Amino acid sequence: MFEWIISILLLIGGCFILVGSIGLVKMPDFYMRLHGPTKATTLGMASLLTAAMVFFSTTQAGLSIKEILISLFLLLTAPISGYMMIKSAIHHKLDCIERTKGIDNIEDDV
Amino acid sequence: MLETVMLIVFAMVGVSLLLNVWRLLVGPSVPDRILALDTMYINSIALIILYGMSMGTTLYFEAALLIAMLGFVSTVAVCKYLLRGDIIE
């Protein structure tokens, strides 16, 4: 029973991490590339750490909840690092393809 | 069954790390390389957690937590350096 739950959570996490990295490679410009790692990879890590939590709670004595620490920390810090990266990309005035909209509305107030 | 699934997920995270290395080497601009490094430290946390699970020990948990904190701080520091030319003004 628990083995099935752990396996499904691990597979979901691995798929999300892989999708995030494929998005990092395949997307055409930086503003699109930022979507993959900051969203998909963070969600994959949350799923994988939940799997680790269930695994260590069932195989070892006592409830293991310290994996929540890493999960919470990643979920809190991924938007902040994404914000800092998009800020530096705007500051460097990176090129974007025509379909990327809203780039004219940004004022470089850095 | 769990061993097979762990091997599959190990392979997935390994392929993700290789893709990140490709973006780190090719990446046309500096923010691209920062983004690739940021993804690489998250993927290495996944690899460490998986290794600890396959060994059946919680010994590697502290290493993962340390990498998470230092990776975030280093990403913010490099972005700050790109923005202002200085980290602590």
N, CA and C atoms of all chains as a GROMACS GRO file, in nm:
protein
  597
    1MET      N    1   0.083  -0.121   0.000
    1MET     CA    2   0.000   0.000   0.000
    1MET      C    3   0.087   0.126   0.000
    2PHE      N    4   0.172   0.138   0.104
    2PHE     CA    5   0.259   0.256   0.111
    2PHE      C    6   0.360   0.256  -0.003
    3GLU      N    7   0.400   0.134  -0.045
    3GLU     CA    8   0.494   0.125  -0.157
    3GLU      C    9   0.436   0.187  -0.283
    4TRP      N   10   0.306   0.163  -0.306
    4TRP     CA   11   0.241   0.222  -0.423
    4TRP      C   12   0.238   0.374  -0.412
    5ILE      N   13   0.203   0.426  -0.293
    5ILE     CA   14   0.195   0.572  -0.277
    5ILE      C   15   0.332   0.635  -0.303
    6ILE      N   16   0.438   0.572  -0.243
    6ILE     CA   17   0.572   0.627  -0.261
    6ILE      C   18   0.613   0.623  -0.408
    7SER      N   19   0.582   0.512  -0.477
    7SER     CA   20   0.622   0.500  -0.617
    7SER      C   21   0.554   0.604  -0.704
    8ILE      N   22   0.421   0.622  -0.680
    8ILE     CA   23   0.348   0.719  -0.764
    8ILE      C   24   0.398   0.860  -0.739
    9LEU      N   25   0.423   0.895  -0.611
    9LEU     CA   26   0.474   1.030  -0.581
    9LEU      C   27   0.613   1.051  -0.642
   10LEU      N   28   0.697   0.946  -0.635
   10LEU     CA   29   0.832   0.958  -0.694
   10LEU      C   30   0.824   0.978  -0.844
   11LEU      N   31   0.735   0.902  -0.911
   11LEU     CA   32   0.725   0.915  -1.057
   11LEU      C   33   0.672   1.052  -1.096
   12ILE      N   34   0.572   1.103  -1.020
   12ILE     CA   35   0.520   1.237  -1.050
   12ILE      C   36   0.631   1.341  -1.034
   13GLY      N   37   0.708   1.330  -0.925
   13GLY     CA   38   0.815   1.425  -0.903
   13GLY      C   39   0.921   1.419  -1.011
   14GLY      N   40   0.962   1.298  -1.050
   14GLY     CA   41   1.062   1.284  -1.156
   14GLY      C   42   1.015   1.340  -1.288
   15CYS      N   43   0.886   1.316  -1.322
   15CYS     CA   44   0.831   1.370  -1.448
   15CYS      C   45   0.832   1.521  -1.446
   16PHE      N   46   0.792   1.583  -1.333
   16PHE     CA   47   0.789   1.729  -1.328
   16PHE      C   48   0.929   1.788  -1.339
   17ILE      N   49   1.027   1.724  -1.271
   17ILE     CA   50   1.164   1.775  -1.278
   17ILE      C   51   1.216   1.765  -1.421
   18LEU      N   52   1.186   1.652  -1.488
   18LEU     CA   53   1.232   1.636  -1.627
   18LEU      C   54   1.166   1.738  -1.718
   19VAL      N   55   1.035   1.762  -1.699
   19VAL     CA   56   0.964   1.858  -1.783
   19VAL      C   57   1.021   1.999  -1.764
   20GLY      N   58   1.054   2.034  -1.639
   20GLY     CA   59   1.113   2.165  -1.614
   20GLY      C   60   1.246   2.182  -1.686
   21SER      N   61   1.329   2.077  -1.684
   21SER     CA   62   1.459   2.091  -1.750
   21SER      C   63   1.446   2.090  -1.902
   22ILE      N   64   1.349   2.013  -1.954
   22ILE     CA   65   1.327   2.016  -2.100
   22ILE      C   66   1.281   2.155  -2.142
   23GLY      N   67   1.194   2.217  -2.058
   23GLY     CA   68   1.151   2.354  -2.087
   23GLY      C   69   1.266   2.451  -2.083
   24LEU      N   70   1.360   2.429  -1.993
   24LEU     CA   71   1.479   2.515  -1.986
   24LEU      C   72   1.560   2.508  -2.114
   25VAL      N   73   1.561   2.391  -2.180
   25VAL     CA   74   1.642   2.376  -2.300
   25VAL      C   75   1.566   2.419  -2.425
   26LYS      N   76   1.435   2.387  -2.432
   26LYS     CA   77   1.364   2.400  -2.559
   26LYS      C   78   1.301   2.537  -2.583
   27MET      N   79   1.277   2.616  -2.477
   27MET     CA   80   1.203   2.741  -2.498
   27MET      C   81   1.286   2.843  -2.575
   28PRO      N   82   1.221   2.930  -2.654
   28PRO     CA   83   1.298   3.016  -2.745
   28PRO      C   84   1.368   3.135  -2.682
   29ASP      N   85   1.310   3.201  -2.582
   29ASP     CA   86   1.382   3.314  -2.525
   29ASP      C   87   1.380   3.309  -2.373
   30PHE      N   88   1.456   3.399  -2.309
   30PHE     CA   89   1.478   3.387  -2.165
   30PHE      C   90   1.350   3.401  -2.086
   31TYR      N   91   1.261   3.492  -2.129
   31TYR     CA   92   1.140   3.517  -2.051
   31TYR      C   93   1.049   3.395  -2.049
   32MET      N   94   1.055   3.312  -2.155
   32MET     CA   95   0.980   3.185  -2.151
   32MET      C   96   1.057   3.078  -2.074
   33ARG      N   97   1.189   3.080  -2.087
   33ARG     CA   98   1.271   2.978  -2.021
   33ARG      C   99   1.257   2.983  -1.870
   34LEU      N  100   1.227   3.102  -1.818
   34LEU     CA  101   1.216   3.116  -1.673
   34LEU      C  102   1.097   3.039  -1.617
   35HIS      N  103   0.996   3.009  -1.702
   35HIS     CA  104   0.877   2.942  -1.652
   35HIS      C  105   0.905   2.799  -1.606
   36GLY      N  106   0.987   2.725  -1.684
   36GLY     CA  107   1.005   2.584  -1.655
   36GLY      C  108   1.064   2.557  -1.518
   37PRO      N  109   1.186   2.606  -1.489
   37PRO     CA  110   1.249   2.573  -1.361
   37PRO      C  111   1.177   2.632  -1.240
   38THR      N  112   1.121   2.754  -1.252
   38THR     CA  113   1.063   2.813  -1.132
   38THR      C  114   0.929   2.752  -1.096
   39LYS      N  115   0.859   2.692  -1.191
   39LYS     CA  116   0.729   2.634  -1.155
   39LYS      C  117   0.733   2.482  -1.150
   40ALA      N  118   0.771   2.420  -1.265
   40ALA     CA  119   0.761   2.274  -1.272
   40ALA      C  120   0.860   2.205  -1.179
   41THR      N  121   0.984   2.256  -1.175
   41THR     CA  122   1.085   2.188  -1.094
   41THR      C  123   1.054   2.200  -0.945
   42THR      N  124   1.000   2.317  -0.903
   42THR     CA  125   0.966   2.332  -0.762
   42THR      C  126   0.853   2.239  -0.721
   43LEU      N  127   0.753   2.225  -0.810
   43LEU     CA  128   0.643   2.132  -0.781
   43LEU      C  129   0.693   1.989  -0.776
   44GLY      N  130   0.786   1.954  -0.868
   44GLY     CA  131   0.842   1.820  -0.867
   44GLY      C  132   0.918   1.791  -0.739
   45MET      N  133   0.994   1.892  -0.691
   45MET     CA  134   1.066   1.873  -0.566
   45MET      C  135   0.970   1.855  -0.450
   46ALA      N  136   0.859   1.929  -0.448
   46ALA     CA  137   0.763   1.912  -0.339
   46ALA      C  138   0.707   1.771  -0.339
   47SER      N  139   0.675   1.718  -0.456
   47SER     CA  140   0.622   1.582  -0.465
   47SER      C  141   0.726   1.479  -0.422
   48LEU      N  142   0.850   1.500  -0.464
   48LEU     CA  143   0.957   1.404  -0.430
   48LEU      C  144   0.986   1.405  -0.280
   49LEU      N  145   0.981   1.523  -0.219
   49LEU     CA  146   1.007   1.531  -0.075
   49LEU      C  147   0.891   1.473   0.004
   50THR      N  148   0.768   1.483  -0.049
   50THR     CA  149   0.655   1.415   0.015
   50THR      C  150   0.673   1.264   0.011
   51ALA      N  151   0.724   1.214  -0.104
   51ALA     CA  152   0.754   1.071  -0.115
   51ALA      C  153   0.858   1.029  -0.013
   52ALA      N  154   0.964   1.113   0.005
   52ALA     CA  155   1.067   1.081   0.103
   52ALA      C  156   1.010   1.081   0.244
   53MET      N  157   0.916   1.173   0.269
   53MET     CA  158   0.854   1.181   0.402
   53MET      C  159   0.775   1.054   0.433
   54VAL      N  160   0.695   1.008   0.335
   54VAL     CA  161   0.618   0.884   0.355
   54VAL      C  162   0.712   0.766   0.371
   55PHE      N  163   0.821   0.763   0.291
   55PHE     CA  164   0.916   0.652   0.297
   55PHE      C  165   0.981   0.641   0.434
   56PHE      N  166   1.032   0.755   0.486
   56PHE     CA  167   1.101   0.748   0.615
   56PHE      C  168   1.004   0.733   0.730
   57SER      N  169   0.877   0.774   0.713
   57SER     CA  170   0.780   0.754   0.819
   57SER      C  171   0.741   0.607   0.832
   58THR      N  172   0.742   0.534   0.718
   58THR     CA  173   0.700   0.394   0.724
   58THR      C  174   0.815   0.299   0.753
   59THR      N  175   0.939   0.334   0.710
   59THR     CA  176   1.048   0.239   0.730
   59THR      C  177   1.120   0.259   0.862
   60GLN      N  178   1.117   0.381   0.917
   60GLN     CA  179   1.188   0.404   1.042
   60GLN      C  180   1.090   0.438   1.153
   61ALA      N  181   1.141   0.434   1.275
   61ALA     CA  182   1.053   0.456   1.390
   61ALA      C  183   1.013   0.602   1.398
   62GLY      N  184   0.888   0.626   1.427
   62GLY     CA  185   0.841   0.763   1.446
   62GLY      C  186   0.805   0.832   1.317
   63LEU      N  187   0.735   0.945   1.332
   63LEU     CA  188   0.692   1.023   1.217
   63LEU      C  189   0.806   1.114   1.173
   64SER      N  190   0.835   1.115   1.042
   64SER     CA  191   0.944   1.197   0.991
   64SER      C  192   0.886   1.315   0.915
   65ILE      N  193   0.892   1.433   0.978
   65ILE     CA  194   0.833   1.549   0.911
   65ILE      C  195   0.937   1.655   0.875
   66LYS      N  196   1.066   1.622   0.889
   66LYS     CA  197   1.164   1.728   0.865
   66LYS      C  198   1.186   1.755   0.717
   67GLU      N  199   1.135   1.665   0.629
   67GLU     CA  200   1.143   1.694   0.486
   67GLU      C  201   1.056   1.813   0.448
   68ILE      N  202   0.955   1.842   0.531
   68ILE     CA  203   0.871   1.959   0.504
   68ILE      C  204   0.956   2.086   0.504
   69LEU      N  205   1.064   2.088   0.585
   69LEU     CA  206   1.150   2.205   0.592
   69LEU      C  207   1.206   2.243   0.455
   70ILE      N  208   1.266   2.144   0.387
   70ILE     CA  209   1.323   2.172   0.254
   70ILE      C  210   1.212   2.213   0.158
   71SER      N  211   1.099   2.141   0.164
   71SER     CA  212   0.988   2.168   0.073
   71SER      C  213   0.938   2.310   0.089
   72LEU      N  214   0.916   2.350   0.214
   72LEU     CA  215   0.867   2.485   0.244
   72LEU      C  216   0.969   2.589   0.201
   73PHE      N  217   1.097   2.559   0.228
   73PHE     CA  218   1.202   2.655   0.192
   73PHE      C  219   1.207   2.676   0.042
   74LEU      N  220   1.198   2.565  -0.035
   74LEU     CA  221   1.203   2.579  -0.181
   74LEU      C  222   1.080   2.652  -0.232
   75LEU      N  223   0.962   2.621  -0.178
   75LEU     CA  224   0.840   2.689  -0.224
   75LEU      C  225   0.843   2.837  -0.190
   76LEU      N  226   0.912   2.874  -0.081
   76LEU     CA  227   0.920   3.016  -0.045
   76LEU      C  228   1.022   3.090  -0.130
   77THR      N  229   1.136   3.023  -0.162
   77THR     CA  230   1.245   3.097  -0.224
   77THR      C  231   1.243   3.094  -0.376
   78ALA      N  232   1.170   3.001  -0.438
   78ALA     CA  233   1.169   2.998  -0.586
   78ALA      C  234   1.111   3.125  -0.647
   79PRO      N  235   1.001   3.186  -0.596
   79PRO     CA  236   0.954   3.311  -0.655
   79PRO      C  237   1.052   3.426  -0.636
   80ILE      N  238   1.124   3.427  -0.522
   80ILE     CA  239   1.215   3.538  -0.498
   80ILE      C  240   1.333   3.531  -0.595
   81SER      N  241   1.390   3.410  -0.613
   81SER     CA  242   1.503   3.401  -0.706
   81SER      C  243   1.457   3.425  -0.850
   82GLY      N  244   1.333   3.381  -0.885
   82GLY     CA  245   1.280   3.412  -1.018
   82GLY      C  246   1.264   3.560  -1.040
   83TYR      N  247   1.218   3.630  -0.937
   83TYR     CA  248   1.203   3.776  -0.945
   83TYR      C  249   1.337   3.844  -0.965
   84MET      N  250   1.439   3.798  -0.891
   84MET     CA  251   1.570   3.860  -0.906
   84MET      C  252   1.627   3.834  -1.046
   85MET      N  253   1.603   3.712  -1.100
   85MET     CA  254   1.658   3.681  -1.232
   85MET      C  255   1.589   3.762  -1.341
   86ILE      N  256   1.455   3.778  -1.331
   86ILE     CA  257   1.386   3.856  -1.434
   86ILE      C  258   1.425   4.003  -1.424
   87LYS      N  259   1.456   4.047  -1.303
   87LYS     CA  260   1.500   4.184  -1.285
   87LYS      C  261   1.634   4.207  -1.355
   88SER      N  262   1.728   4.112  -1.339
   88SER     CA  263   1.857   4.129  -1.405
   88SER      C  264   1.844   4.112  -1.556
   89ALA      N  265   1.748   4.027  -1.601
   89ALA     CA  266   1.728   4.012  -1.746
   89ALA      C  267   1.674   4.140  -1.807
   90ILE      N  268   1.580   4.208  -1.737
   90ILE     CA  269   1.528   4.336  -1.786
   90ILE      C  270   1.638   4.440  -1.787
   91HIS      N  271   1.722   4.436  -1.684
   91HIS     CA  272   1.831   4.533  -1.676
   91HIS      C  273   1.929   4.516  -1.792
   92HIS      N  274   1.951   4.389  -1.834
   92HIS     CA  275   2.042   4.365  -1.946
   92HIS      C  276   1.976   4.381  -2.081
   93LYS      N  277   1.842   4.406  -2.082
   93LYS     CA  278   1.765   4.425  -2.206
   93LYS      C  279   1.786   4.308  -2.302
   94LEU      N  280   1.754   4.186  -2.253
   94LEU     CA  281   1.771   4.066  -2.334
   94LEU      C  282   1.672   4.065  -2.450
   95ASP      N  283   1.713   4.001  -2.561
   95ASP     CA  284   1.626   3.990  -2.678
   95ASP      C  285   1.513   3.894  -2.651
   96CYS      N  286   1.398   3.920  -2.716
   96CYS     CA  287   1.288   3.824  -2.706
   96CYS      C  288   1.224   3.812  -2.842
   97ILE      N  289   1.153   3.700  -2.865
   97ILE     CA  290   1.086   3.682  -2.993
   97ILE      C  291   0.959   3.767  -2.995
   98GLU      N  292   0.895   3.777  -3.112
   98GLU     CA  293   0.782   3.871  -3.128
   98GLU      C  294   0.660   3.830  -3.048
   99ARG      N  295   0.645   3.698  -3.024
   99ARG     CA  296   0.524   3.653  -2.954
   99ARG      C  297   0.527   3.688  -2.806
  100THR      N  298   0.643   3.718  -2.751
  100THR     CA  299   0.651   3.757  -2.610
  100THR      C  300   0.598   3.898  -2.593
  101LYS      N  301   0.485   3.908  -2.525
  101LYS     CA  302   0.417   4.038  -2.518
  101LYS      C  303   0.446   4.107  -2.385
  102GLY      N  304   0.416   4.238  -2.382
  102GLY     CA  305   0.425   4.313  -2.258
  102GLY      C  306   0.563   4.365  -2.228
  103ILE      N  307   0.659   4.345  -2.319
  103ILE     CA  308   0.795   4.389  -2.289
  103ILE      C  309   0.806   4.541  -2.301
  104ASP      N  310   0.711   4.603  -2.376
  104ASP     CA  311   0.715   4.750  -2.390
  104ASP      C  312   0.660   4.820  -2.266
  105ASN      N  313   0.582   4.746  -2.186
  105ASN     CA  314   0.521   4.810  -2.069
  105ASN      C  315   0.617   4.824  -1.952
  106ILE      N  316   0.733   4.758  -1.965
  106ILE     CA  317   0.824   4.754  -1.851
  106ILE      C  318   0.912   4.877  -1.852
  107GLU      N  319   0.914   4.947  -1.742
  107GLU     CA  320   1.009   5.057  -1.729
  107GLU      C  321   1.128   5.006  -1.649
  108ASP      N  322   1.246   5.035  -1.699
  108ASP     CA  323   1.366   4.991  -1.629
  108ASP      C  324   1.397   5.089  -1.518
  109ASP      N  325   1.345   5.058  -1.400
  109ASP     CA  326   1.362   5.151  -1.288
  109ASP      C  327   1.469   5.105  -1.191
  110VAL      N  328   1.555   5.014  -1.238
  110VAL     CA  329   1.653   4.959  -1.146
  110VAL      C  330   1.757   5.065  -1.108
  111MET      N  331   0.948  -0.347  -0.628
  111MET     CA  332   0.897  -0.246  -0.720
  111MET      C  333   0.961  -0.110  -0.693
  112LEU      N  334   0.981  -0.081  -0.563
  112LEU     CA  335   1.033   0.051  -0.527
  112LEU      C  336   1.174   0.073  -0.582
  113GLU      N  337   1.253  -0.037  -0.588
  113GLU     CA  338   1.389  -0.022  -0.640
  113GLU      C  339   1.387   0.016  -0.787
  114THR      N  340   1.296  -0.047  -0.864
  114THR     CA  341   1.286  -0.015  -1.007
  114THR      C  342   1.245   0.130  -1.028
  115VAL      N  343   1.142   0.174  -0.950
  115VAL     CA  344   1.094   0.312  -0.963
  115VAL      C  345   1.206   0.410  -0.927
  116MET      N  346   1.284   0.375  -0.821
  116MET     CA  347   1.394   0.464  -0.783
  116MET      C  348   1.498   0.473  -0.894
  117LEU      N  349   1.526   0.361  -0.960
  117LEU     CA  350   1.622   0.366  -1.072
  117LEU      C  351   1.571   0.455  -1.184
  118ILE      N  352   1.439   0.445  -1.215
  118ILE     CA  353   1.381   0.527  -1.322
  118ILE      C  354   1.392   0.676  -1.286
  119VAL      N  355   1.360   0.708  -1.158
  119VAL     CA  356   1.364   0.849  -1.118
  119VAL      C  357   1.508   0.900  -1.114
  120PHE      N  358   1.602   0.812  -1.072
  120PHE     CA  359   1.745   0.849  -1.080
  120PHE      C  360   1.781   0.888  -1.223
  121ALA      N  361   1.735   0.806  -1.320
  121ALA     CA  362   1.767   0.835  -1.461
  121ALA      C  363   1.705   0.967  -1.504
  122MET      N  364   1.580   0.992  -1.462
  122MET     CA  365   1.513   1.117  -1.500
  122MET      C  366   1.590   1.238  -1.447
  123VAL      N  367   1.628   1.234  -1.318
  123VAL     CA  368   1.699   1.349  -1.260
  123VAL      C  369   1.836   1.364  -1.324
  124GLY      N  370   1.900   1.251  -1.359
  124GLY     CA  371   2.030   1.260  -1.426
  124GLY      C  372   2.020   1.324  -1.562
  125VAL      N  373   1.916   1.286  -1.639
  125VAL     CA  374   1.895   1.349  -1.770
  125VAL      C  375   1.868   1.498  -1.754
  126SER      N  376   1.791   1.533  -1.648
  126SER     CA  377   1.764   1.676  -1.622
  126SER      C  378   1.893   1.751  -1.595
  127LEU      N  379   1.984   1.690  -1.517
  127LEU     CA  380   2.111   1.757  -1.487
  127LEU      C  381   2.194   1.775  -1.614
  128LEU      N  382   2.190   1.673  -1.704
  128LEU     CA  383   2.266   1.688  -1.829
  128LEU      C  384   2.208   1.801  -1.914
  129LEU      N  385   2.074   1.812  -1.920
  129LEU     CA  386   2.012   1.922  -1.995
  129LEU      C  387   2.051   2.057  -1.936
  130ASN      N  388   2.057   2.064  -1.802
  130ASN     CA  389   2.097   2.190  -1.739
  130ASN      C  390   2.242   2.226  -1.772
  131VAL      N  391   2.329   2.124  -1.776
  131VAL     CA  392   2.469   2.150  -1.812
  131VAL      C  393   2.478   2.202  -1.954
  132TRP      N  394   2.393   2.147  -2.042
  132TRP     CA  395   2.392   2.194  -2.181
  132TRP      C  396   2.352   2.342  -2.186
  133ARG      N  397   2.250   2.380  -2.110
  133ARG     CA  398   2.208   2.520  -2.110
  133ARG      C  399   2.314   2.608  -2.045
  134LEU      N  400   2.384   2.554  -1.945
  134LEU     CA  401   2.491   2.630  -1.879
  134LEU      C  402   2.605   2.658  -1.975
  135LEU      N  403   2.637   2.560  -2.064
  135LEU     CA  404   2.748   2.581  -2.157
  135LEU      C  405   2.706   2.666  -2.276
  136VAL      N  406   2.583   2.646  -2.326
  136VAL     CA  407   2.540   2.712  -2.449
  136VAL      C  408   2.486   2.851  -2.422
  137GLY      N  409   2.406   2.861  -2.315
  137GLY     CA  410   2.328   2.980  -2.280
  137GLY      C  411   2.378   3.112  -2.335
  138PRO      N  412   2.301   3.182  -2.417
  138PRO     CA  413   2.356   3.298  -2.486
  138PRO      C  414   2.383   3.417  -2.394
  139SER      N  415   2.319   3.424  -2.278
  139SER     CA  416   2.339   3.542  -2.192
  139SER      C  417   2.373   3.499  -2.051
  140VAL      N  418   2.411   3.596  -1.968
  140VAL     CA  419   2.448   3.564  -1.830
  140VAL      C  420   2.327   3.521  -1.747
  141PRO      N  421   2.209   3.587  -1.754
  141PRO     CA  422   2.095   3.536  -1.677
  141PRO      C  423   2.054   3.394  -1.712
  142ASP      N  424   2.076   3.352  -1.838
  142ASP     CA  425   2.050   3.212  -1.874
  142ASP      C  426   2.138   3.119  -1.792
  143ARG      N  427   2.264   3.156  -1.776
  143ARG     CA  428   2.357   3.069  -1.701
  143ARG      C  429   2.320   3.068  -1.553
  144ILE      N  430   2.275   3.183  -1.500
  144ILE     CA  431   2.232   3.184  -1.360
  144ILE      C  432   2.111   3.093  -1.342
  145LEU      N  433   2.019   3.099  -1.438
  145LEU     CA  434   1.899   3.014  -1.431
  145LEU      C  435   1.937   2.866  -1.437
  146ALA      N  436   2.034   2.832  -1.522
  146ALA     CA  437   2.078   2.693  -1.531
  146ALA      C  438   2.142   2.647  -1.401
  147LEU      N  439   2.222   2.734  -1.337
  147LEU     CA  440   2.283   2.696  -1.209
  147LEU      C  441   2.177   2.680  -1.101
  148ASP      N  442   2.076   2.770  -1.102
  148ASP     CA  443   1.968   2.764  -1.004
  148ASP      C  444   1.891   2.633  -1.016
  149THR      N  445   1.866   2.589  -1.141
  149THR     CA  446   1.798   2.462  -1.162
  149THR      C  447   1.886   2.345  -1.122
  150MET      N  448   2.018   2.360  -1.145
  150MET     CA  449   2.109   2.249  -1.114
  150MET      C  450   2.115   2.222  -0.964
  151TYR      N  451   2.111   2.329  -0.882
  151TYR     CA  452   2.119   2.298  -0.738
  151TYR      C  453   1.990   2.233  -0.688
  152ILE      N  454   1.876   2.272  -0.747
  152ILE     CA  455   1.751   2.206  -0.707
  152ILE      C  456   1.754   2.059  -0.748
  153ASN      N  457   1.805   2.032  -0.870
  153ASN     CA  458   1.811   1.893  -0.914
  153ASN      C  459   1.910   1.812  -0.833
  154SER      N  460   2.018   1.875  -0.786
  154SER     CA  461   2.112   1.799  -0.704
  154SER      C  462   2.053   1.768  -0.567
  155ILE      N  463   1.966   1.856  -0.516
  155ILE     CA  464   1.894   1.823  -0.391
  155ILE      C  465   1.808   1.698  -0.413
  156ALA      N  466   1.740   1.694  -0.530
  156ALA     CA  467   1.658   1.576  -0.561
  156ALA      C  468   1.742   1.450  -0.565
  157LEU      N  469   1.863   1.461  -0.624
  157LEU     CA  470   1.951   1.344  -0.635
  157LEU      C  471   1.996   1.297  -0.497
  158ILE      N  472   2.030   1.394  -0.408
  158ILE     CA  473   2.077   1.357  -0.273
  158ILE      C  474   1.965   1.290  -0.195
  159ILE      N  475   1.841   1.346  -0.204
  159ILE     CA  476   1.728   1.286  -0.133
  159ILE      C  477   1.702   1.144  -0.183
  160LEU      N  478   1.712   1.125  -0.316
  160LEU     CA  479   1.690   0.992  -0.373
  160LEU      C  480   1.798   0.894  -0.326
  161TYR      N  481   1.924   0.941  -0.319
  161TYR     CA  482   2.033   0.854  -0.273
  161TYR      C  483   2.011   0.814  -0.128
  162GLY      N  484   1.969   0.911  -0.045
  162GLY     CA  485   1.940   0.878   0.094
  162GLY      C  486   1.827   0.777   0.107
  163MET      N  487   1.725   0.790   0.020
  163MET     CA  488   1.615   0.693   0.024
  163MET      C  489   1.661   0.555  -0.017
  164SER      N  490   1.748   0.547  -0.122
  164SER     CA  491   1.790   0.415  -0.167
  164SER      C  492   1.887   0.350  -0.068
  165MET      N  493   1.960   0.433   0.010
  165MET     CA  494   2.046   0.377   0.114
  165MET      C  495   1.968   0.349   0.242
  166GLY      N  496   1.848   0.406   0.255
  166GLY     CA  497   1.767   0.384   0.373
  166GLY      C  498   1.814   0.458   0.497
  167THR      N  499   1.878   0.575   0.476
  167THR     CA  500   1.927   0.651   0.589
  167THR      C  501   1.887   0.798   0.573
  168THR      N  502   1.870   0.866   0.688
  168THR     CA  503   1.839   1.010   0.682
  168THR      C  504   1.963   1.095   0.702
  169LEU      N  505   2.081   1.033   0.682
  169LEU     CA  506   2.207   1.103   0.707
  169LEU      C  507   2.229   1.218   0.611
  170TYR      N  508   2.174   1.206   0.489
  170TYR     CA  509   2.203   1.305   0.385
  170TYR      C  510   2.106   1.421   0.387
  171PHE      N  511   2.014   1.422   0.483
  171PHE     CA  512   1.912   1.527   0.486
  171PHE      C  513   1.974   1.664   0.513
  172GLU      N  514   2.070   1.669   0.606
  172GLU     CA  515   2.131   1.797   0.640
  172GLU      C  516   2.206   1.856   0.522
  173ALA      N  517   2.273   1.769   0.443
  173ALA     CA  518   2.344   1.816   0.324
  173ALA      C  519   2.246   1.881   0.226
  174ALA      N  520   2.129   1.818   0.209
  174ALA     CA  521   2.029   1.874   0.117
  174ALA      C  522   1.980   2.010   0.166
  175LEU      N  523   1.957   2.022   0.297
  175LEU     CA  524   1.909   2.149   0.352
  175LEU      C  525   2.014   2.259   0.335
  176LEU      N  526   2.142   2.223   0.358
  176LEU     CA  527   2.248   2.323   0.342
  176LEU      C  528   2.259   2.369   0.197
  177ILE      N  529   2.249   2.272   0.101
  177ILE     CA  530   2.259   2.310  -0.040
  177ILE      C  531   2.142   2.400  -0.078
  178ALA      N  532   2.022   2.372  -0.023
  178ALA     CA  533   1.907   2.457  -0.055
  178ALA      C  534   1.929   2.600  -0.009
  179MET      N  535   1.979   2.616   0.115
  179MET     CA  536   1.997   2.753   0.166
  179MET      C  537   2.109   2.826   0.092
  180LEU      N  538   2.226   2.760   0.075
  180LEU     CA  539   2.338   2.829   0.010
  180LEU      C  540   2.310   2.856  -0.136
  181GLY      N  541   2.236   2.765  -0.202
  181GLY     CA  542   2.202   2.789  -0.343
  181GLY      C  543   2.115   2.911  -0.361
  182PHE      N  544   2.016   2.928  -0.274
  182PHE     CA  545   1.929   3.046  -0.283
  182PHE      C  546   2.009   3.173  -0.260
  183VAL      N  547   2.094   3.171  -0.157
  183VAL     CA  548   2.172   3.291  -0.125
  183VAL      C  549   2.266   3.326  -0.240
  184SER      N  550   2.329   3.223  -0.302
  184SER     CA  551   2.423   3.253  -0.410
  184SER      C  552   2.351   3.304  -0.533
  185THR      N  553   2.230   3.249  -0.563
  185THR     CA  554   2.156   3.301  -0.678
  185THR      C  555   2.121   3.447  -0.660
  186VAL      N  556   2.071   3.482  -0.540
  186VAL     CA  557   2.034   3.622  -0.515
  186VAL      C  558   2.157   3.711  -0.519
  187ALA      N  559   2.273   3.661  -0.469
  187ALA     CA  560   2.393   3.742  -0.469
  187ALA      C  561   2.441   3.769  -0.610
  188VAL      N  562   2.440   3.668  -0.698
  188VAL     CA  563   2.486   3.690  -0.836
  188VAL      C  564   2.392   3.784  -0.910
  189CYS      N  565   2.259   3.769  -0.888
  189CYS     CA  566   2.164   3.860  -0.954
  189CYS      C  567   2.184   4.003  -0.905
  190LYS      N  568   2.210   4.017  -0.776
  190LYS     CA  569   2.232   4.150  -0.720
  190LYS      C  570   2.358   4.212  -0.779
  191TYR      N  571   2.460   4.127  -0.800
  191TYR     CA  572   2.584   4.177  -0.860
  191TYR      C  573   2.559   4.224  -1.003
  192LEU      N  574   2.476   4.150  -1.078
  192LEU     CA  575   2.445   4.190  -1.215
  192LEU      C  576   2.366   4.320  -1.218
  193LEU      N  577   2.278   4.337  -1.118
  193LEU     CA  578   2.192   4.455  -1.118
  193LEU      C  579   2.268   4.581  -1.079
  194ARG      N  580   2.348   4.573  -0.974
  194ARG     CA  581   2.405   4.694  -0.918
  194ARG      C  582   2.556   4.705  -0.933
  195GLY      N  583   2.623   4.599  -0.976
  195GLY     CA  584   2.768   4.602  -0.983
  195GLY      C  585   2.834   4.586  -0.848
  196ASP      N  586   2.751   4.552  -0.747
  196ASP     CA  587   2.802   4.539  -0.611
  196ASP      C  588   2.701   4.453  -0.535
  197ILE      N  589   2.746   4.379  -0.435
  197ILE     CA  590   2.652   4.291  -0.364
  197ILE      C  591   2.599   4.359  -0.240
  198ILE      N  592   2.688   4.409  -0.153
  198ILE     CA  593   2.644   4.482  -0.035
  198ILE      C  594   2.694   4.625  -0.050
  199GLU      N  595   2.600   4.717  -0.063
  199GLU     CA  596   2.642   4.856  -0.088
  199GLU      C  597   2.660   4.928   0.044
   0.00000   0.00000   0.00000
